[in-house]
Amino acid sequence: MDNIACLVQCTHIVNSRNLRPIHAKRFEDSYQKYNQMSKKIFADLLINPNHHYALHIPKQMKLWGPLG
């Protein structure tokens, strides 16, 4: 359940209309936690391109603002 909660938090941050620098950090922390838990839960799965692209979202939010 914590794994899904991390994704929900990431989704809320990305779709937020008001962003501050702390939101990029929160996204990064939540997504990192999601990845760590996913590796334990789904040990045999490989990283998809979308999972890699999501690692760049904090930088994009800092440069461009809200993405949603």
Distance bins in CASP14 RR format, pairs under 12 A and 6 or more apart:
PFRMAT RR
TARGET T0000
AUTHOR 0000-0000-0000
RMODE 2
METHOD distances of the structure
MODEL  1
1 7 0 0 0 0 0 1 0 0 0 0 0
1 8 0 0 0 0 0 1 0 0 0 0 0
1 37 0 0 0 0 0 1 0 0 0 0 0
1 41 0 0 0 0 0 1 0 0 0 0 0
2 8 0 0 0 0 0 1 0 0 0 0 0
2 9 0 0 0 0 0 1 0 0 0 0 0
2 30 0 0 0 0 0 1 0 0 0 0 0
2 33 1 0 0 1 0 0 0 0 0 0 0
2 34 0 0 0 0 1 0 0 0 0 0 0
2 36 0 0 0 0 0 1 0 0 0 0 0
2 37 1 0 0 1 0 0 0 0 0 0 0
2 38 0 0 0 0 0 1 0 0 0 0 0
2 40 0 0 0 0 0 1 0 0 0 0 0
2 41 0 0 0 0 0 1 0 0 0 0 0
3 9 0 0 0 0 0 1 0 0 0 0 0
3 10 0 0 0 0 0 1 0 0 0 0 0
3 30 0 0 0 0 0 1 0 0 0 0 0
3 31 0 0 0 0 0 1 0 0 0 0 0
3 33 0 0 0 0 1 0 0 0 0 0 0
3 34 1 0 0 1 0 0 0 0 0 0 0
3 35 0 0 0 0 1 0 0 0 0 0 0
3 36 0 0 0 0 1 0 0 0 0 0 0
3 37 1 0 1 0 0 0 0 0 0 0 0
3 38 1 0 0 1 0 0 0 0 0 0 0
3 39 0 0 0 0 0 1 0 0 0 0 0
3 40 0 0 0 0 1 0 0 0 0 0 0
3 41 1 0 0 1 0 0 0 0 0 0 0
3 42 0 0 0 0 1 0 0 0 0 0 0
4 10 0 0 0 0 0 1 0 0 0 0 0
4 11 0 0 0 0 0 1 0 0 0 0 0
4 30 0 0 0 0 0 1 0 0 0 0 0
4 33 0 0 0 0 0 1 0 0 0 0 0
4 34 0 0 0 0 1 0 0 0 0 0 0
4 37 0 0 0 0 1 0 0 0 0 0 0
4 38 0 0 0 0 0 1 0 0 0 0 0
4 41 0 0 0 0 0 1 0 0 0 0 0
5 11 0 0 0 0 0 1 0 0 0 0 0
5 12 0 0 0 0 0 1 0 0 0 0 0
5 30 0 0 0 0 1 0 0 0 0 0 0
5 33 0 0 0 0 1 0 0 0 0 0 0
5 34 0 0 0 0 1 0 0 0 0 0 0
5 37 0 0 0 0 1 0 0 0 0 0 0
6 12 0 0 0 0 0 1 0 0 0 0 0
6 13 0 0 0 0 0 1 0 0 0 0 0
6 26 0 0 0 0 0 1 0 0 0 0 0
6 27 0 0 0 0 1 0 0 0 0 0 0
6 28 0 0 0 0 0 1 0 0 0 0 0
6 29 0 0 0 0 1 0 0 0 0 0 0
6 30 1 0 1 0 0 0 0 0 0 0 0
6 31 1 0 0 1 0 0 0 0 0 0 0
6 32 0 0 0 0 1 0 0 0 0 0 0
6 33 1 0 1 0 0 0 0 0 0 0 0
6 34 1 1 0 0 0 0 0 0 0 0 0
6 35 0 0 0 0 1 0 0 0 0 0 0
6 36 0 0 0 0 1 0 0 0 0 0 0
6 37 1 0 0 1 0 0 0 0 0 0 0
6 38 0 0 0 0 1 0 0 0 0 0 0
6 41 0 0 0 0 0 1 0 0 0 0 0
6 54 0 0 0 0 0 1 0 0 0 0 0
7 13 0 0 0 0 0 1 0 0 0 0 0
7 14 0 0 0 0 0 1 0 0 0 0 0
7 27 0 0 0 0 0 1 0 0 0 0 0
7 30 1 0 0 1 0 0 0 0 0 0 0
7 31 0 0 0 0 1 0 0 0 0 0 0
7 33 0 0 0 0 0 1 0 0 0 0 0
7 34 1 0 1 0 0 0 0 0 0 0 0
7 35 0 0 0 0 0 1 0 0 0 0 0
7 37 0 0 0 0 0 1 0 0 0 0 0
7 38 0 0 0 0 1 0 0 0 0 0 0
7 51 0 0 0 0 0 1 0 0 0 0 0
7 54 0 0 0 0 1 0 0 0 0 0 0
8 14 0 0 0 0 0 1 0 0 0 0 0
8 15 0 0 0 0 0 1 0 0 0 0 0
8 27 0 0 0 0 0 1 0 0 0 0 0
8 30 0 0 0 0 1 0 0 0 0 0 0
8 31 0 0 0 0 0 1 0 0 0 0 0
8 34 0 0 0 0 1 0 0 0 0 0 0
9 15 0 0 0 0 0 1 0 0 0 0 0
9 16 0 0 0 0 0 1 0 0 0 0 0
9 23 0 0 0 0 0 1 0 0 0 0 0
9 26 1 0 0 1 0 0 0 0 0 0 0
9 27 1 0 0 1 0 0 0 0 0 0 0
9 28 0 0 0 0 0 1 0 0 0 0 0
9 29 0 0 0 0 1 0 0 0 0 0 0
9 30 1 0 1 0 0 0 0 0 0 0 0
9 31 0 0 0 0 1 0 0 0 0 0 0
9 32 0 0 0 0 0 1 0 0 0 0 0
9 33 0 0 0 0 1 0 0 0 0 0 0
9 34 0 0 0 0 1 0 0 0 0 0 0
10 16 0 0 0 0 0 1 0 0 0 0 0
10 23 0 0 0 0 0 1 0 0 0 0 0
10 24 0 0 0 0 0 1 0 0 0 0 0
10 26 0 0 0 0 1 0 0 0 0 0 0
10 27 1 0 1 0 0 0 0 0 0 0 0
10 28 0 0 0 0 1 0 0 0 0 0 0
10 29 0 0 0 0 1 0 0 0 0 0 0
10 30 1 0 1 0 0 0 0 0 0 0 0
10 31 1 0 1 0 0 0 0 0 0 0 0
10 32 0 0 0 0 0 1 0 0 0 0 0
10 33 0 0 0 0 1 0 0 0 0 0 0
10 34 1 0 0 1 0 0 0 0 0 0 0
10 35 0 0 0 0 0 1 0 0 0 0 0
10 51 0 0 0 0 0 1 0 0 0 0 0
10 54 1 0 0 1 0 0 0 0 0 0 0
10 55 0 0 0 0 0 1 0 0 0 0 0
10 57 1 0 0 1 0 0 0 0 0 0 0
10 58 0 0 0 0 0 1 0 0 0 0 0
10 61 0 0 0 0 0 1 0 0 0 0 0
10 67 0 0 0 0 0 1 0 0 0 0 0
11 27 0 0 0 0 1 0 0 0 0 0 0
11 30 0 0 0 0 1 0 0 0 0 0 0
11 31 0 0 0 0 0 1 0 0 0 0 0
11 34 0 0 0 0 0 1 0 0 0 0 0
11 54 0 0 0 0 0 1 0 0 0 0 0
11 57 0 0 0 0 0 1 0 0 0 0 0
11 67 0 0 0 0 0 1 0 0 0 0 0
11 68 0 0 0 0 1 0 0 0 0 0 0
12 18 0 0 0 0 0 1 0 0 0 0 0
12 19 0 0 0 0 0 1 0 0 0 0 0
12 23 0 0 0 0 1 0 0 0 0 0 0
12 26 0 0 0 0 1 0 0 0 0 0 0
12 27 0 0 0 0 1 0 0 0 0 0 0
12 30 0 0 0 0 1 0 0 0 0 0 0
12 66 0 0 0 0 0 1 0 0 0 0 0
12 68 0 0 0 0 0 1 0 0 0 0 0
13 19 1 0 0 1 0 0 0 0 0 0 0
13 20 0 0 0 0 0 1 0 0 0 0 0
13 22 0 0 0 0 1 0 0 0 0 0 0
13 23 1 0 1 0 0 0 0 0 0 0 0
13 24 0 0 0 0 1 0 0 0 0 0 0
13 25 0 0 0 0 1 0 0 0 0 0 0
13 26 1 0 0 1 0 0 0 0 0 0 0
13 27 1 0 1 0 0 0 0 0 0 0 0
13 28 0 0 0 0 1 0 0 0 0 0 0
13 29 0 0 0 0 0 1 0 0 0 0 0
13 30 1 0 0 1 0 0 0 0 0 0 0
13 31 0 0 0 0 1 0 0 0 0 0 0
13 54 0 0 0 0 0 1 0 0 0 0 0
13 57 0 0 0 0 1 0 0 0 0 0 0
13 58 0 0 0 0 1 0 0 0 0 0 0
13 60 0 0 0 0 0 1 0 0 0 0 0
13 61 1 0 0 1 0 0 0 0 0 0 0
13 65 0 0 0 0 0 1 0 0 0 0 0
13 66 0 0 0 0 1 0 0 0 0 0 0
13 67 0 0 0 0 1 0 0 0 0 0 0
13 68 0 0 0 0 1 0 0 0 0 0 0
14 23 0 0 0 0 1 0 0 0 0 0 0
14 24 0 0 0 0 0 1 0 0 0 0 0
14 26 0 0 0 0 0 1 0 0 0 0 0
14 27 1 0 0 1 0 0 0 0 0 0 0
14 28 0 0 0 0 0 1 0 0 0 0 0
14 30 0 0 0 0 0 1 0 0 0 0 0
14 31 0 0 0 0 0 1 0 0 0 0 0
14 54 0 0 0 0 1 0 0 0 0 0 0
14 56 0 0 0 0 0 1 0 0 0 0 0
14 57 1 0 0 1 0 0 0 0 0 0 0
14 58 0 0 0 0 1 0 0 0 0 0 0
14 60 0 0 0 0 1 0 0 0 0 0 0
14 61 1 0 0 1 0 0 0 0 0 0 0
14 64 0 0 0 0 0 1 0 0 0 0 0
14 65 0 0 0 0 0 1 0 0 0 0 0
14 66 0 0 0 0 1 0 0 0 0 0 0
14 67 1 0 1 0 0 0 0 0 0 0 0
14 68 1 0 1 0 0 0 0 0 0 0 0
15 23 0 0 0 0 0 1 0 0 0 0 0
15 27 0 0 0 0 0 1 0 0 0 0 0
15 57 0 0 0 0 0 1 0 0 0 0 0
15 61 0 0 0 0 0 1 0 0 0 0 0
15 66 1 0 0 1 0 0 0 0 0 0 0
15 67 1 0 0 1 0 0 0 0 0 0 0
15 68 1 0 1 0 0 0 0 0 0 0 0
16 22 0 0 0 0 0 1 0 0 0 0 0
16 23 1 0 0 1 0 0 0 0 0 0 0
16 24 0 0 0 0 0 1 0 0 0 0 0
16 26 0 0 0 0 0 1 0 0 0 0 0
16 27 0 0 0 0 1 0 0 0 0 0 0
16 61 0 0 0 0 1 0 0 0 0 0 0
16 65 0 0 0 0 1 0 0 0 0 0 0
16 66 1 0 0 1 0 0 0 0 0 0 0
16 67 0 0 0 0 1 0 0 0 0 0 0
16 68 1 0 0 1 0 0 0 0 0 0 0
17 23 0 0 0 0 0 1 0 0 0 0 0
17 65 0 0 0 0 1 0 0 0 0 0 0
17 66 1 0 1 0 0 0 0 0 0 0 0
17 67 0 0 0 0 0 1 0 0 0 0 0
17 68 0 0 0 0 1 0 0 0 0 0 0
18 61 0 0 0 0 0 1 0 0 0 0 0
18 65 0 0 0 0 1 0 0 0 0 0 0
18 66 1 0 0 1 0 0 0 0 0 0 0
18 68 0 0 0 0 0 1 0 0 0 0 0
19 25 0 0 0 0 0 1 0 0 0 0 0
19 26 0 0 0 0 0 1 0 0 0 0 0
19 27 0 0 0 0 1 0 0 0 0 0 0
19 57 0 0 0 0 0 1 0 0 0 0 0
19 58 0 0 0 0 0 1 0 0 0 0 0
19 60 0 0 0 0 0 1 0 0 0 0 0
19 61 1 0 1 0 0 0 0 0 0 0 0
19 62 0 0 0 0 1 0 0 0 0 0 0
19 63 0 0 0 0 0 1 0 0 0 0 0
19 64 0 0 0 0 1 0 0 0 0 0 0
19 65 1 0 1 0 0 0 0 0 0 0 0
19 66 1 0 1 0 0 0 0 0 0 0 0
19 67 0 0 0 0 1 0 0 0 0 0 0
19 68 0 0 0 0 1 0 0 0 0 0 0
20 26 0 0 0 0 1 0 0 0 0 0 0
20 27 0 0 0 0 0 1 0 0 0 0 0
20 61 0 0 0 0 1 0 0 0 0 0 0
20 62 0 0 0 0 0 1 0 0 0 0 0
20 65 0 0 0 0 0 1 0 0 0 0 0
20 66 0 0 0 0 0 1 0 0 0 0 0
21 27 0 0 0 0 0 1 0 0 0 0 0
21 28 0 0 0 0 0 1 0 0 0 0 0
21 58 0 0 0 0 1 0 0 0 0 0 0
21 59 0 0 0 0 0 1 0 0 0 0 0
21 61 0 0 0 0 1 0 0 0 0 0 0
21 62 1 0 0 1 0 0 0 0 0 0 0
21 63 0 0 0 0 0 1 0 0 0 0 0
21 65 0 0 0 0 0 1 0 0 0 0 0
22 28 0 0 0 0 0 1 0 0 0 0 0
22 29 0 0 0 0 0 1 0 0 0 0 0
22 58 0 0 0 0 0 1 0 0 0 0 0
22 61 0 0 0 0 0 1 0 0 0 0 0
22 62 0 0 0 0 0 1 0 0 0 0 0
23 29 0 0 0 0 0 1 0 0 0 0 0
23 30 0 0 0 0 0 1 0 0 0 0 0
23 57 0 0 0 0 0 1 0 0 0 0 0
23 58 0 0 0 0 1 0 0 0 0 0 0
23 61 1 0 0 1 0 0 0 0 0 0 0
23 62 0 0 0 0 1 0 0 0 0 0 0
23 65 0 0 0 0 1 0 0 0 0 0 0
23 66 0 0 0 0 1 0 0 0 0 0 0
23 67 0 0 0 0 0 1 0 0 0 0 0
24 30 0 0 0 0 0 1 0 0 0 0 0
24 31 0 0 0 0 0 1 0 0 0 0 0
24 56 0 0 0 0 0 1 0 0 0 0 0
24 57 0 0 0 0 1 0 0 0 0 0 0
24 58 1 0 1 0 0 0 0 0 0 0 0
24 59 1 0 0 1 0 0 0 0 0 0 0
24 60 0 0 0 0 1 0 0 0 0 0 0
24 61 1 0 1 0 0 0 0 0 0 0 0
24 62 1 0 1 0 0 0 0 0 0 0 0
24 63 0 0 0 0 1 0 0 0 0 0 0
24 64 0 0 0 0 0 1 0 0 0 0 0
24 65 0 0 0 0 1 0 0 0 0 0 0
24 66 0 0 0 0 0 1 0 0 0 0 0
24 67 0 0 0 0 0 1 0 0 0 0 0
25 31 0 0 0 0 0 1 0 0 0 0 0
25 32 0 0 0 0 0 1 0 0 0 0 0
25 57 0 0 0 0 0 1 0 0 0 0 0
25 58 1 0 0 1 0 0 0 0 0 0 0
25 59 0 0 0 0 0 1 0 0 0 0 0
25 61 0 0 0 0 1 0 0 0 0 0 0
25 62 0 0 0 0 1 0 0 0 0 0 0
26 32 0 0 0 0 0 1 0 0 0 0 0
26 33 0 0 0 0 0 1 0 0 0 0 0
26 57 0 0 0 0 0 1 0 0 0 0 0
26 58 0 0 0 0 1 0 0 0 0 0 0
26 61 0 0 0 0 0 1 0 0 0 0 0
27 33 0 0 0 0 0 1 0 0 0 0 0
27 34 0 0 0 0 0 1 0 0 0 0 0
27 54 0 0 0 0 1 0 0 0 0 0 0
27 55 0 0 0 0 0 1 0 0 0 0 0
27 56 0 0 0 0 0 1 0 0 0 0 0
27 57 1 0 0 1 0 0 0 0 0 0 0
27 58 1 0 1 0 0 0 0 0 0 0 0
27 59 0 0 0 0 0 1 0 0 0 0 0
27 60 0 0 0 0 0 1 0 0 0 0 0
27 61 1 0 0 1 0 0 0 0 0 0 0
27 62 0 0 0 0 0 1 0 0 0 0 0
27 65 0 0 0 0 0 1 0 0 0 0 0
27 66 0 0 0 0 0 1 0 0 0 0 0
27 67 0 0 0 0 1 0 0 0 0 0 0
28 34 0 0 0 0 0 1 0 0 0 0 0
28 35 0 0 0 0 0 1 0 0 0 0 0
28 54 0 0 0 0 0 1 0 0 0 0 0
28 55 0 0 0 0 1 0 0 0 0 0 0
28 56 0 0 0 0 0 1 0 0 0 0 0
28 57 0 0 0 0 1 0 0 0 0 0 0
28 58 1 0 1 0 0 0 0 0 0 0 0
28 59 0 0 0 0 1 0 0 0 0 0 0
28 60 0 0 0 0 0 1 0 0 0 0 0
28 61 0 0 0 0 1 0 0 0 0 0 0
28 62 0 0 0 0 0 1 0 0 0 0 0
29 35 0 0 0 0 0 1 0 0 0 0 0
29 36 0 0 0 0 0 1 0 0 0 0 0
29 58 0 0 0 0 1 0 0 0 0 0 0
30 36 0 0 0 0 0 1 0 0 0 0 0
30 37 0 0 0 0 0 1 0 0 0 0 0
30 54 0 0 0 0 0 1 0 0 0 0 0
30 57 0 0 0 0 0 1 0 0 0 0 0
30 58 0 0 0 0 0 1 0 0 0 0 0
31 37 0 0 0 0 0 1 0 0 0 0 0
31 38 0 0 0 0 0 1 0 0 0 0 0
31 50 0 0 0 0 0 1 0 0 0 0 0
31 51 0 0 0 0 1 0 0 0 0 0 0
31 52 0 0 0 0 0 1 0 0 0 0 0
31 53 0 0 0 0 0 1 0 0 0 0 0
31 54 1 0 1 0 0 0 0 0 0 0 0
31 55 1 0 0 1 0 0 0 0 0 0 0
31 56 0 0 0 0 0 1 0 0 0 0 0
31 57 1 0 0 1 0 0 0 0 0 0 0
31 58 0 0 0 0 1 0 0 0 0 0 0
31 61 0 0 0 0 0 1 0 0 0 0 0
32 38 0 0 0 0 0 1 0 0 0 0 0
32 39 0 0 0 0 0 1 0 0 0 0 0
32 51 0 0 0 0 0 1 0 0 0 0 0
32 54 0 0 0 0 0 1 0 0 0 0 0
32 55 0 0 0 0 1 0 0 0 0 0 0
32 57 0 0 0 0 0 1 0 0 0 0 0
32 58 0 0 0 0 0 1 0 0 0 0 0
33 39 0 0 0 0 0 1 0 0 0 0 0
33 40 0 0 0 0 0 1 0 0 0 0 0
34 40 0 0 0 0 0 1 0 0 0 0 0
34 41 0 0 0 0 0 1 0 0 0 0 0
34 42 0 0 0 0 0 1 0 0 0 0 0
34 51 0 0 0 0 1 0 0 0 0 0 0
34 54 0 0 0 0 1 0 0 0 0 0 0
34 55 0 0 0 0 0 1 0 0 0 0 0
35 41 0 0 0 0 0 1 0 0 0 0 0
35 42 0 0 0 0 0 1 0 0 0 0 0
35 45 0 0 0 0 0 1 0 0 0 0 0
35 47 0 0 0 0 1 0 0 0 0 0 0
35 48 0 0 0 0 0 1 0 0 0 0 0
35 51 1 0 0 1 0 0 0 0 0 0 0
35 52 0 0 0 0 0 1 0 0 0 0 0
35 54 0 0 0 0 1 0 0 0 0 0 0
35 55 0 0 0 0 1 0 0 0 0 0 0
36 42 0 0 0 0 0 1 0 0 0 0 0
37 43 0 0 0 0 0 1 0 0 0 0 0
38 44 0 0 0 0 0 1 0 0 0 0 0
38 45 1 0 0 1 0 0 0 0 0 0 0
38 46 0 0 0 0 0 1 0 0 0 0 0
38 47 0 0 0 0 1 0 0 0 0 0 0
38 48 0 0 0 0 0 1 0 0 0 0 0
38 51 0 0 0 0 1 0 0 0 0 0 0
38 54 0 0 0 0 0 1 0 0 0 0 0
39 45 0 0 0 0 1 0 0 0 0 0 0
39 46 0 0 0 0 0 1 0 0 0 0 0
39 47 0 0 0 0 1 0 0 0 0 0 0
39 51 0 0 0 0 0 1 0 0 0 0 0
42 48 0 0 0 0 0 1 0 0 0 0 0
42 51 0 0 0 0 0 1 0 0 0 0 0
45 51 0 0 0 0 1 0 0 0 0 0 0
46 52 0 0 0 0 0 1 0 0 0 0 0
47 53 0 0 0 0 0 1 0 0 0 0 0
47 54 0 0 0 0 0 1 0 0 0 0 0
47 55 0 0 0 0 1 0 0 0 0 0 0
48 54 0 0 0 0 1 0 0 0 0 0 0
48 55 0 0 0 0 0 1 0 0 0 0 0
49 55 0 0 0 0 0 1 0 0 0 0 0
49 56 0 0 0 0 0 1 0 0 0 0 0
50 56 0 0 0 0 0 1 0 0 0 0 0
50 57 0 0 0 0 0 1 0 0 0 0 0
51 57 0 0 0 0 0 1 0 0 0 0 0
53 59 0 0 0 0 0 1 0 0 0 0 0
53 60 0 0 0 0 1 0 0 0 0 0 0
53 67 0 0 0 0 0 1 0 0 0 0 0
54 60 0 0 0 0 0 1 0 0 0 0 0
54 61 0 0 0 0 0 1 0 0 0 0 0
54 67 0 0 0 0 0 1 0 0 0 0 0
56 62 0 0 0 0 0 1 0 0 0 0 0
56 63 0 0 0 0 0 1 0 0 0 0 0
56 64 0 0 0 0 0 1 0 0 0 0 0
56 67 0 0 0 0 0 1 0 0 0 0 0
57 63 0 0 0 0 0 1 0 0 0 0 0
57 64 0 0 0 0 0 1 0 0 0 0 0
57 65 0 0 0 0 0 1 0 0 0 0 0
57 66 0 0 0 0 0 1 0 0 0 0 0
57 67 1 0 0 1 0 0 0 0 0 0 0
57 68 0 0 0 0 0 1 0 0 0 0 0
58 64 0 0 0 0 0 1 0 0 0 0 0
58 65 0 0 0 0 0 1 0 0 0 0 0
58 67 0 0 0 0 0 1 0 0 0 0 0
59 65 0 0 0 0 0 1 0 0 0 0 0
59 67 0 0 0 0 0 1 0 0 0 0 0
60 66 0 0 0 0 0 1 0 0 0 0 0
60 67 1 0 0 1 0 0 0 0 0 0 0
60 68 0 0 0 0 0 1 0 0 0 0 0
61 67 1 0 0 1 0 0 0 0 0 0 0
61 68 0 0 0 0 1 0 0 0 0 0 0
END
